[in-house]
Amino acid sequence: MSGILGKKVGMTSVYDENGISVPCTVIEAGPCYVTSIRTKEKDGYEAVQLGFDEKRETLVSRPMKGQFAKAGTKALRLLREFRNFNGLKLEIGAELKVDSLFTKGDKVDVTAKSKGRGFQGVVKRHHFGGVGMTTHGQSDRVRAPGSIGGSSYPSRVFKGMKMAGRMGFENVTVKNLLVLDIIPESNLILVKGSIPGAKNTYVTITK
């Protein structure tokens, strides 16, 4: 499985060969740098660690400074591991660009953190219908969850009960998105449709 790290730029639309407007998401993908290589002999598994998005040296801890110095790269903000990487033989410090891994017409999976919605009630979080006509004395409780468990038996609330709580900001993967275009000089990749997260959200693109 090969992949690259990137950042969501925003959404736009492009015209296909039939003149139809197609909505797409613009992602700044790379350049990424190989910061470490995991091996079975040393780590028990095979993987390639990639880094993306440069940051100031003063924001990096001493252990990480040593790792970046060993790899011969600048300080990077985001680090992710990719297993096997389709058998490609990469060296520490190597630079990866989007046009070296993806081509127009590829199908990719995009993973990112969804937008955080904060603490929400059951109507917004789980699409409860509410009381509706406010019968049974529910004059001011139209968005209340209602009963959540039995009284004498089982005298507890079952795990997994749909209740109010924190909503969003979870890892979400959208699969089989079509690569509409690649702009290598700007490190941009255009994928059909939408992906999770707000603008400037870090994303992982794999195929």
N, C-alpha and C positions, 0 to 999 in steps of 0.2 A: 504493500500500500504506500504510494507516494503522496506527498502533499506539500503544502506551503502555507505560511502564515500571512495574514493580511489585516486590513482595517476597512471597515465599511465606510464608503464615501457618501453614498446616497443613491437615489433612484432616478432613472430617466427612461427614455424610450428610444428605440431605434427602428428603422424600417428594414424589413426583410426583402428578399428578392422579388416577392410578389407585391411590394409596396404597402404591406400591412404594418401598422405600428405595433411593436412588441414591447411591453414593459420589461425593464431589466434593472438589476442592481449593479452599481459600479463598486468594485473592490480594489483597493490598492494592495496588491499582492507582492510582497518582497520589496527589495532583495532580502533574502534570508542568508544566514551564515551558519555553517556547521560548527557548533561550539563543543560537541562531544560525540563520541561514538561508543555505544555499549556493545560488548562482546560476551559470548557465552562463557568464555574462559574466566573473565574477570567479574562480570555482572550477572551471569546466569541467563541472559537473554540478549537478543540482537535488536538494536534500535539506533536511530540517528536523532540527535538532539539539534533542533534548529532554533536560532535566535532571530528576533525581528524588532525593529524600531529602536534606533539609537537614543541613548539618554546620557546625562552628564555623569562623569566619573565620580563626582562627590556623592551621588545618590546610590552608589554600589557598595556593598559590604566587602570586607577584605577577602573572604573566601571566593566570592564571585569575581573580584578583580583578578585573583590568581587564575581562575578558570578562563576568563576572557584573555588574559595575557598569554596563557598557554596555547589558546586557540589562535592567537594573533588577530583578534577582532576587537572592535570598539565595544563599549558597554551597551548591552541590549536590554530592552524593557521586558520582552516576552520570550519565554523559553517553552518549547513543547517537544515531545518525543514522538517519532514515527517508527513503527515496527517494520523491519525488513526492507522497506523502501524499494520494493520491486527489484531487489537484487542489484541496485546501482552501487558501484564502488565509489564512495565519497571519502574525501580526506578532511581532516580537521582544518577549519579555516576557509574551506571552499565556499564560494558564493553561488547561490541558486537564484535564478530569475524565473519569472512566471512563464516566459516563452520556451524555457528549456524543459518544462514539465507538462504543460497543457497546450492544446491546439484547439482551434475553432471547431466546434461540433462535438467536443468531449462531453461526457456526462459526469458531473461532480457532486459530492456531498459537502454541504457547508454547515459547520457547527459554530454556534455563538451563544452568548448569554442573551436571553430575551429581556425586554424592557421590564424594569421593576415597577410594580403597581402599589407597593406598600401594603398596609393592613387593610383588607377588604372584607365586606360582609358576604353572606351566602348568595345573595341575588347576583352580585357581580362576579364572584369567584366561581360559583357552581351553577349559575343560571337558574336559581330557584324562581318560581313564578310569583312569590309573594302571596298575600292574602286575597288580593283582587278586590272584591266588593266589600271588604272590611266587615265581614260578619263575625259572629261569636265574640262580640265585644272588643274586637281588635281595632279600636278607633285610631290609635297612634302607633300600631305595631305592624305596619303593612310589609316591612322588609325583615321581620324577625324570622329566625329559623324554625320556630315551633318546638315541639317535643323532640328530645334527643335520646330518650331511652325509657325503659320500663320503670315501674315504681317498685313493687315488692320483688319482682323477678324480671330481669337478672340483677336489678339494683346496681347497674353500672352502665357506662357508655362503651359501646364496642369500638375497638380500634378501627381507624379508617373512616369514621363518621364524617360526613361532609359538614364542615363548620367554617366559621370565619377564621381568617389567618392571613399570613403573608402570601402575596400573589406575585408571580413573575420572578425575574432574575434567576432563571434556571437554564441549564444547558439544553439547547434545542438543536436538533439536526434535521435539516431539510435535504432529502435525497433526490438524486437523479435530476439535477438542474442542468439545463443545456448551456454550454459556453457559446455565447453569441459572437463575441469578438475578443481579441487580445491586442492591447496597445503597448508593445514592449518598451518603447522609449519613455513612457510614463509609468511603467510597472502596473498597468491597469488590466483588469479582467472583467468582462461584462457577462453576467449570468442571467438567464431568463427567470423572471418572477422576483419574489421578495425573499429576504433572508431575515433571521431573527436579529433583534437588537436595534439600538438607536444609531445615529451617525457617530463615527469614530469608535465603534465597538470592534474589539479584536475578533477575528474569525479564523477558523481553520478550514482549509479547502483540501479535500482528499479525493482520490479516484482509485 
